[in-house]
Amino acid sequence: MGVFVFLPLVLPLTAWPIARLAEQHLHPRTATRLLTAVAAVMAACSTVCLALVMVVGTAQLPGNPLPDGWSDPEVRAAVPYDEVVGKAAIPALCAVVVACARTLWRHARVRRRAHRALSGLPPTGVAVLRDETPYAYALPGGRRDRVVVTTGLLDRLQPAERRALFAHERAHLTGGHHRFLLTVQLAARANPFLRPLRTAVVYTAERWADEEAARRIGSRRTVAHAIGKAALVSRGTPAPTLAGFAAPGPVPRRVAALLGPEPAVRRWPSLFTSVGLAAWCAAAGTAVSAMSSANAAVTMVLILKAATPL
């Protein structure tokens, strides 16, 4: 395997340029899907390679349950600096597993609590809570997807702005934005180099809902006003994997984008542009990461099979 086993751990750096440029030059829907796919593949590849290195490190520990042949010099030679890297991979992979498990547990816990809190309300698509604290968010799952909003926020919005709010939250539910947010959260936990992609997807998912809301109510300016007003008084969503109308983030950029022209829908940018070059660079990095992890996995399986006594 050689040094190629380490490539998926650092190749997420190739996606940093597109993480920033996608926010500015791609349609929010395209940017969200592209960045989430890149983050998911790169996180999976880096985790696989970390697990392979961990096997080599674990086999060197006294009293481990692995076959004795897995600690042979031929197996250790497959990983450079096996003594240091192999043992360091053990706590690193444990940290990844714990962080991802905590993210999934918190996501599930928040959703359960939210649905339990709404159990006494009519089973409609909108749940209005009598609460002076202004907030709104999209709650997927349960018997049906619901938009949760408080009277504290509704009282601060004009009728047209309320329509923008509901259109925005329904766009989150229709687009399944919570899945994109959860995926990039897990990816960032698996590899810290993917955090810029997580930050970008949080923004592009909100921009995607902004554009859908503007299209549905027919006024980009009304949506911009509603977002700006809600951001001044409301708080964030109960979990970073749930989408909200005035979620923490670059609200001024969202408002400025809505006051400008509608973004063009392009499936893939031209190579002869900065965003196109960055997209192809991220795609190449993702492909190399996938090939490196697949090659490392196959090679390690063959080596371990040969070292396992019959």
N, C-alpha and C positions, 0 to 999 in steps of 0.2 A: 504493500500500500504506500509506504514512504510518506512523504510530506503531503501527499494528496488527501490523506485522511483529515488533515487540518483545514483544507480549503473551505469546506462548507461553514466552518466556524467564523471565517473572516469575509467571505464573499458577500454577505449583506451590505458591506460598505459600498458595493457597486450600485446599490439601489438608493443611496442617499440623494444623488442629484435628482432622480425622478420623483422622489418624495416631495421635494420642494416645487419643482417645475410643474408637476401634475396639478397642484392646487391652482396655479396661475393660468395654465394654457389648455388643460383638458376639460371636457365636460365633467361635472361632478360625478355623474353616474359612471362614466368610463374610468375616471380616476379612482373611485372607490373600489370598483371591481378589480382593476389592474393591480393596485397596491395591495389589496387583500390577498389576491392570488400569489403575488410575489412573496409576501410575508409568510403565508402559510407553507409554501413549498420550501423556502429557505429555512424556516424554523424546523420543519420536519427533517430536512437533510442534516442540519447541524446537530439535532438531537440524536439521530441515528449514528452519526460519526462519534459523538460523545459517548454513546453507549458501547460502541465497538472498542474505543480506547479504554473504557472502564473495565471491559471484560479482561483485557490484558493486565490491567492493574490489579483487579480482584484475584486473578489467578496467582499472583505473586504473594498474596497474603497467607500467612500460616493458618491452617485450619479451615480454609475456605472449602465450600462444598463442590467446587468445580473439579473436573477430571484433572489428574496430575499432569497429563500430557500437555495441558493448556499453558503450563508455565515453562515449557521447554524453550531453549534459546531460539529455535526456529520460529516459534510463535512471537516471542518478544521482539525479534528482529523485524517483524512487520511494522512496528511502530517506532519511529525515532524517539530517542530519549525515553524509552519505555518505563524505566524505574520512576522517574519524576512525573512524566505526563500521565502515565497509567494510574498512579495513585492519586494525582490531583483531580483526575476525571471522576473519581468516586464521589467526593463531596459536591463537585460541580453538578453532576447529574442528579444527585439527591436534592440539591437546591432547586433545580429546574422542575423536578416532579412536585416538590412541595409547593412552589410558587404557582404552578399551573393548577394544582389541586385546590389551593386556597382561592384562586380566581373563580374556578367553577363552583366551588361551594358557596362563595359569597353571592355569585350571580343567582344561583338556585335559591338561596335563602331570601334574598331581596324580593325575588319574584313570588315566592310562597307567601311572604309576609304581606306583600302588596295585594295579592289576590284574596288573602284571608281578610284584610281590612275592608275590601270591597264586597265581601260576601253578602252583606245586608242590603246592598243597593240593587235597584232593578237591573236585570241582565241586558243592558243596552250597550251600544258601542262607545258611549261617553259616560264617564263617572265624574260627577261634579261633587267635590267635597266642600263642606261648610268649614272653611279654614281661612283665617286671615293671612296666613303665610302664603305669598304668591309663588306658585310653581305649576308646571305642567310637564307631562312626559308620556311617552307611548309605552304601554304595558302589553307585551305579547303573551300568548299562551293562555292556559286555563280553558274555560269553556269557549271563550272568544277573545279576540284582541280588543283592547280598550284604550281610549284616550282618557288619562287622568288629569283633571284640572281643578284648581281650587277657586272658590268665590273671591278670594283675595286677589287673584290675578284677573279674573273676568271683570271685576268691578273697575279695574284700572284701564281696560281696553274699550275702544269704541266698537260698535257692531261689526263694521267692516274688518277691524283688526281681530275680532274674535273669529270671524270666518277664516282669516288667514292662519290663526293659531290652529284651528281644528284641521284645516287642509294640510298644514305642515305636519302635524302629528299623525294624521292618517297616511301621509306619504311615507313616514317612517315605518308604519306597520305594513303597508302594501309592499314596500321595497325590502322588507326583512332586514332593516339596517342593524337591528340588534345582533344578527348573526355575523355581520361584517365586524362590528365593534368587538364582539367576544373573540372572534378569530384573531384579530390583530393584538388584542390584549394578551392572549395566550402566546402568540408569536413573540411578543416583546418580553414575556417572562422566560421563554425558552432561549432567546438570544438577545442580549441587551443592545446589540448593534441594530436591531429592528425597531427600536423605539421611535426614530424619526418617521417610519412608516405608520406606526400607531397614531402618532400625533396628526399626521396628514389625513388619515382615514377619518378620525374624529371630526376634522374640519370638513372634508369633502362629503361626508354623510349628511352633515347639517346643510351644506350648500345644495346637495341633491334634493333634500326635502324643501329647501327654500324655493328652488326652481319649480318643483312640482306644485307647491302652494301658489306661486305666482301664476302659473299656467291655469290652475283651476279657478281662481277667483278673478283672473284677468287684469291684475294690477300689481306690478313689481314694486311700485312705490308704497302701496299699502302694506305689503309684507315687510318691506324694509322698516317702515315706521313701527309696525307691531313688534318686530324683533328688537329694535332699539329701545322701545319703551319697556318691554318685558325684561330686557337685560338689566335695566337700571333698578328693578325692584325685586326680581325673582332670584331664587337659589337654584342650584344645579339638580341633577337627577339623583336618585338614591344610590345608583351604582354606575360606574363608567361604561358598563356594557349596555345600558339603556339610553335611548336617545330622548332629548328634550328640546322644547321650543327655544329656550334661552340658555342652553348649556354653556358652561364656562369655555372660553376660547376667544379667538379673534373676532368678536362681534363687529367691530368697525369694518373689518374686511368683508364680512358677509353683507353688511348694509351697503358698502360701496359697490360690491358686485351686483347687488340688486338694482341699484340706481344706474348702473351701466347697461350696455346691451346684453341681450340674452346670449349665453355661450353657444357656440356652434357644436353640433354633435358630429364627432369624427370617431370612427372605429379605431384607427391607428394613425398616429401622427407621422408626417413625412420624415425620412431620415435626415434631410437637409435642413432641419431646424434644431434648436437647442433641446426642446422637449422630446423630439423624435430621437435624437442621438442618445439622450439620457434613457429613454424607454428601451431602445435597443441594447444599451449597455446593461440595464437591469435584467432584460430578457436573457442576454448572454450569460450574465452572472448566475441567474437562476438555473439555466440549462447546465452550466458547468458544475454548479452545486449538486444538481440532481445526478449527473453522470459520475461525479466524484464519490458521492455517498453510495450509489449503486455499485460502483467498482469496488469500493472499500468493503461493502457488505458481502459481495460475492467472494472477494479474495479472502476475507476473514473466515467465512464459512468453509471454504475449501481448506484453508490452513488448519482450522480447528478440527475438521473432519479427518484430515491426515494425521493429526497429533492425538486423536482419541483412540485409545487402545480398544481392540475388538473384544 
